[in-house]
Amino acid sequence: MDHGPHDTALPKRPAAVRPLAIRYLGFECTSEGRAYRLRVDGAGDPRLYTVTIPNSAFETRKARFQDAPELCFARLQRELMSNSELPSGLGFAITPAELDEYREAQLRRSPDRKARTQRNWP
């Protein structure tokens, strides 16, 4: 019997896939609204996206400036969940329905926040 060298190498593991990380880069005021720039890091090169909130959303107080990055982050996150391979450079616009959903979610959370921060004055 021929007893050649045995292949003792361990099976190769697939490369660890880095979870996607979304980073807010800032915004630019445009004629359409505020365009929020977001960067996605993960497997491969970083990808850049823009999510725009129409000016009318701020004017009618359906969106607050301080909530806008979170709103845009959530939109991009949903897009990436449905297609993690979205090409860089795409732009998205926040819809009135998304603004309503976000506002309703804020109102549902609001009573808890108010209860924690309410002061009892003497």
C-alpha positions in Angstrom: 0.0 0.0 0.0 1.1 3.5 -0.8 1.0 5.8 2.2 1.6 9.2 0.7 1.4 12.4 2.7 -2.1 13.1 4.0 -3.8 16.4 3.4 -4.0 17.8 6.9 -5.0 21.3 5.9 -8.2 22.5 7.5 -11.1 23.3 5.2 -11.0 27.0 4.4 -13.7 29.1 6.0 -15.5 31.7 4.0 -14.2 35.2 4.6 -16.0 36.9 7.4 -18.6 39.3 6.0 -18.5 42.7 7.7 -21.9 44.0 8.6 -23.0 47.1 6.8 -22.3 50.3 8.7 -24.1 53.5 7.7 -22.4 56.8 8.5 -24.0 60.3 8.2 -21.7 62.7 6.3 -23.8 65.9 6.4 -26.4 67.6 4.2 -26.7 70.1 1.4 -29.6 72.5 0.8 -30.9 72.2 -2.7 -33.9 73.6 -4.5 -35.8 70.3 -3.8 -35.0 70.1 -0.1 -32.2 69.0 2.1 -30.0 66.2 0.6 -28.5 64.1 3.3 -25.3 62.2 2.4 -24.7 58.8 3.8 -21.8 56.4 3.4 -22.1 52.6 3.7 -19.1 50.6 4.7 -19.0 46.8 4.5 -17.7 44.4 2.0 -15.9 46.1 -0.8 -15.4 49.8 -1.3 -17.5 52.4 0.6 -20.7 53.4 -1.2 -22.2 56.8 -1.1 -26.0 57.6 -1.2 -28.2 60.7 -0.9 -31.6 60.8 0.7 -33.6 64.0 0.2 -36.3 65.4 2.4 -38.5 67.9 0.5 -38.5 71.5 1.7 -42.3 71.2 2.1 -41.8 68.6 4.8 -40.0 71.1 6.9 -42.3 74.0 6.1 -45.4 72.1 7.1 -43.6 70.7 10.2 -44.0 67.1 9.1 -40.2 66.7 9.5 -38.0 68.4 12.1 -34.4 69.3 11.3 -33.1 67.4 14.3 -34.9 64.2 13.2 -33.9 64.3 9.6 -30.6 62.3 9.7 -32.4 59.5 11.6 -35.3 59.5 9.1 -32.8 59.3 6.2 -30.8 56.6 8.0 -33.9 54.5 8.4 -34.8 54.9 4.7 -31.4 53.8 3.5 -31.4 50.9 5.9 -34.7 49.7 4.5 -33.4 50.0 0.9 -30.3 48.0 1.9 -32.3 45.3 3.6 -34.2 44.7 0.4 -31.0 44.9 -1.7 -27.6 44.9 0.1 -25.8 45.3 -3.2 -27.3 48.7 -4.2 -24.8 50.5 -6.4 -23.1 53.6 -5.1 -24.4 57.0 -6.1 -28.1 56.3 -5.9 -30.5 59.0 -4.5 -33.8 58.5 -2.6 -36.5 60.9 -1.6 -38.5 60.6 1.6 -42.2 60.2 0.8 -45.2 61.8 2.6 -46.2 58.3 3.8 -42.7 57.8 5.3 -43.0 61.2 7.1 -46.4 60.1 8.5 -45.1 56.7 9.7 -42.1 58.4 11.3 -44.3 61.0 13.1 -46.7 58.3 14.3 -43.8 56.3 15.7 -42.5 59.4 17.5 -45.9 60.1 19.0 -46.1 56.5 20.3 -42.7 56.9 21.9 -43.4 60.4 23.2 -45.5 59.6 26.3 -42.6 57.6 27.8 -40.2 60.4 27.2 -42.4 63.0 28.7 -43.0 60.9 31.8 -39.2 60.5 32.3 -38.5 64.2 31.9 -41.5 65.7 33.6 -40.6 67.9 36.6 -42.7 68.3 39.7 -42.4 71.9 40.7 -43.0 72.8 44.3 
